[in-house]
Amino acid sequence: MTMTIKEIKEDCIQIDLANVLLGDESIGTYVDGKFLPFKDENDVRLFYSSISVKELLDIFSQYNGLKCLKNDGESLREHGYVVDIDSLLEYLQK
């Protein structure tokens, strides 16, 4: 699986947007300590327009269960990931 950062971002946008359109009010962001649910595509795209690469990869990893795969002892390479995103996230947190 070869994806650019732009494709990873669009993948996350589509997942969030699908959930928002289904009425899921747990999709949103915190502003000044207050949770604000996304209402529409504009809200979702606005959130992702200024997201850091670290935060984007963290969301992508969660949405694709990459940490669970790794915790189960599976190699992410077996699932088509050339870069171990979870290890990259650990490195970026240092």
RAHU-V909626 format. One record per pair of residues at least 12 apart in sequence whose ideal C-beta (glycine too) atoms are under 10 Angstrom apart, sorted by the first residue. I is the first residue (numbers start at 0). J is the second residue. D is the distance in whole Angstrom. If there is no record, write none. Layout:
# RAHU-V909626
i: (I/I)
j: (J/J)
d: (D/D)
This chain:
# RAHU-V909626
i: (0/0/0/0/0/0/1/1/1/2/2/2/2/4/4/4/4/7/7/7/7/7/7/7/7/7/8/8/8/8/8/8/8/8/9/9/10/10/10/10/10/11/11/11/11/11/11/11/11/11/11/11/12/12/12/12/12/12/12/13/13/14/14/14/14/14/14/15/15/15/15/15/15/15/15/15/15/16/16/16/16/16/16/17/18/18/19/19/19/19/19/19/19/20/20/20/23/23/24/24/24/25/26/26/26/26/27/27/27/28/28/28/28/28/46/51/52/52/53/53/53/53/53/54/54/56/56/56/56/56/56/57/57/57/57/57/57/59/59/60/60/60/60/60/60/60/63/63/63/63/64/65/65/65/65/65/65/65/66/66/66/67/68/68/69/69/69/69/70)
j: (63/75/78/79/80/81/79/80/81/59/79/80/81/52/55/56/59/52/55/56/58/59/60/62/63/84/44/47/48/50/52/55/58/59/44/47/55/58/59/62/63/43/46/47/50/55/56/58/59/61/62/63/40/43/44/46/47/48/50/40/43/26/43/58/59/62/63/27/37/40/42/43/44/46/47/58/62/37/39/40/42/43/44/43/37/43/36/37/38/39/40/42/43/39/40/43/36/37/36/37/38/37/38/42/43/46/42/43/46/42/43/45/46/50/58/91/87/91/87/88/90/91/92/88/91/82/84/85/87/88/91/84/85/87/88/91/92/84/88/75/80/83/84/85/87/88/75/78/80/84/78/78/80/83/84/85/86/88/84/85/88/85/80/85/83/84/85/86/85)
d: (10/10/8/4/6/8/8/10/7/9/10/9/10/6/7/9/10/9/6/7/9/5/10/10/10/9/10/6/9/7/9/6/9/8/10/9/10/10/7/8/9/9/10/7/9/7/10/5/6/9/6/10/8/6/6/9/5/10/10/10/9/9/10/9/9/5/9/9/7/9/9/5/9/8/8/8/9/8/9/6/9/5/8/10/9/9/8/5/7/7/8/8/6/8/8/10/8/9/4/9/9/10/10/9/8/9/8/9/8/9/10/9/6/10/10/9/9/8/9/7/10/5/8/10/10/9/5/9/6/6/8/9/9/10/6/9/9/7/10/10/10/10/5/6/9/6/10/9/9/8/10/8/7/8/6/5/10/9/9/5/9/10/9/9/8/9/5/8/9)
